[in-house]
Amino acid sequence: MATNIQTAVFLVFLAAAVLQTTYAVVYTVGNSTGWQTPTSNSNFYTTWASQYTFRVGDSLVFNFVTGVHDVATSSQADYTSCNIANTLSVDRTGPVTIVLNATGTQYYFCTFPNHCSQGQKLAVSVVSGTPGPSGSPGSVSPPPPPPSSGASSLLATFSVIFMSISIYLFMW
C-alpha cells in the first residue's frame, strides 16, 4: 500500500517538473541583433518585445560585448528618463540571463553614455500563468527556441520520463 502512495507522489512531482520545463521560454533580446544601441530605429526593442507574451518563469538573455554595453534593471521613472544614478541593479558582464519572476512591467536599459537615450532600453510586461491555446485573445505564440535549446529540453524531458519508468519498474 505504501509503495502505491509513494509511486503516486513521485508521478505527481514528475508531472509538475515536466510541465514547468515545458512552458518556460528563453527569449534572446533583439534576436540575432542582440543587446546594442539601435542604429536607425530607436523603438527597436519596444517593437521586438511587442511580438511576445512574457510569463513568470520565462528568461531574457541579453547578448552583448562586455565593456561596451551592460544591463541595468530600473524603475519606470528611471527607465523613462534614462537615469543611471538610481538603477536597481547593473550586470556588466555579457551575456546576462534574467529570469522573469514577478508579474508587471520590468524595465531594463544600458547605462553607457547616450545608449539609453538612443533606444537601448527594454520594457517587458510579464503575466502569470501558462500559455493559452493558440489564438486565444492577448496571447502571441513565441517562435520556436533555437535547435540546441529545444533539443536539450526534449532530451531532458525524455530522460526524466525514462528514469521515472525505470524507477517505477524497479519498485515492483
N, C-alpha and C positions, 0 to 999 in steps of 0.2 A: 504494500500500500504506500509506504513512504517513497519507494522508487518512482511510482507514478506521479506523486506530487512533485518530487524533485525534477522529473522529466518535464512536467508541465511548466514549472517555474523557469527552467532552463530555456524551454522553447519560447516563452513569453519574452525573456531577456534577449534572446537571439533575434526574434522578430523586431523588437524595438531597435536593436543595433543596426539591422539591415535597413530598416526604414529611415533611420537618421542619416546613414551614409548615402542613401539613395536620393534624398531630397536636398542636401546641401549642395550649392553650386559655387564654383570658384570662377570669379569674373576677373579677367585681366583688364585693368583700367585702360581705356583707349584702344583696346585690342592690339593690333600689330604696331600702332603708333607708340604705345607705352605712355609713360608719365613724363611729359616735357612741355615746354612753353609752346602753345599753338602758333604756327607761323602765319596763318591767314584768317582763321575763324576763332574769335575769342570765345565763342559759345560751344567750342568743340566738345568739352567734357559734359556740358549740360545736354547737348544733343545725344552724346553717347549714352548717358545714364537714362535718358527718356525712353530708350528701347527696351528696358528691362524692368522686371518687378523684383526688387531685392527683399529677401526674407531673413528673419533672425536665423542664424546658423550659416548663412552664406558667407563667402570671403571675397575681399577685394585684394588683388595683387597689383601693387604699384611697381612697375619695372622702370628703373631709372639708373643713371650713372652716378655712383657715389661721388660727392664733391661738386656735382653740377646741379643737382636737384635734391629735394628732401620732401617729406610728407608731414604736415602739421595737422593735428586734429584741433578744431576750434569751435567756439560758439557761433551762432548765426550772425551776431553783430560783428564779431571779429572777421568772420568769413566775408561778409558784405563789404567791410571797409579794408580788408586785407591787412588787418592789424597783427603784426608778428609779435608784438610785445606780450600779448595775453594768451598765447596758444595753450591748449590743454596738454599736448604732448608733441614732440617732434622726433621723427625717425629719420636719421641722416644716412643710413647705410642701405643701399638698394640691393635686391628688391625687398619690398616690405609687404607682408601679408597682414591684413586686418580682418578679423572675424567680426561680423556684424552681430552683436549680442544684445541689442535693445531695439525696440520699435521707435519710430520717429525719424526725423531728418538728421543725418550725420553730415558734418562739414569738414572738408579737407582742402588744404592748399599748400603751395610751395612757398617757403619763406625767403628764397633768394631774391635779391633786389629786382623789382618790377615783374617778376614771374606771375604772381597772383593777379596783379592789375592787367596783365596781358592775357589772362584767361586760364592760367594753370591752377584751376580750382574746381572742386567737385562737391556737389551736394547730392546725397542719395537718400531717398525716402525708404525706410525699412518697415515692412509689415510683418505681422506674426503669421503663423500657420504654415501649412504645406501648400504646394502648388495645386490650384484647382484644375478641373478638366480643361482641355484645350478650348479656347474660345470663350471662356467664362468672362463676364464683364470685369474690366480693370486688370486682367492678367495678360502678360505678354510672355510667351514661352521663350526662355533663353536659348541661344544657339547651343548645339551640342558641344561638350567640352573637347579640348584638344585630344587627339587619339591616345597619347600616352596617359593622360589623366583618366579618360574613360576606360581604357584597357586596365589600368591599375584598379579602378573602382570595381569593375566587373570581376577581375581576378580575386580581389579581396572578398567580394560577395560570395563567389563560388567556393573560395577557401573556407569561409565561415560555415557555409551550408554543408560542405563535405565533412568538416571537423565535427559539426553537430550530429550528423548522421552516424559518423564513426563512434562518437561518444555514446549515442543512444543505443547503437548495436552492441557496444562493449558492455553496457549496463545490463543487458539481457543475459 
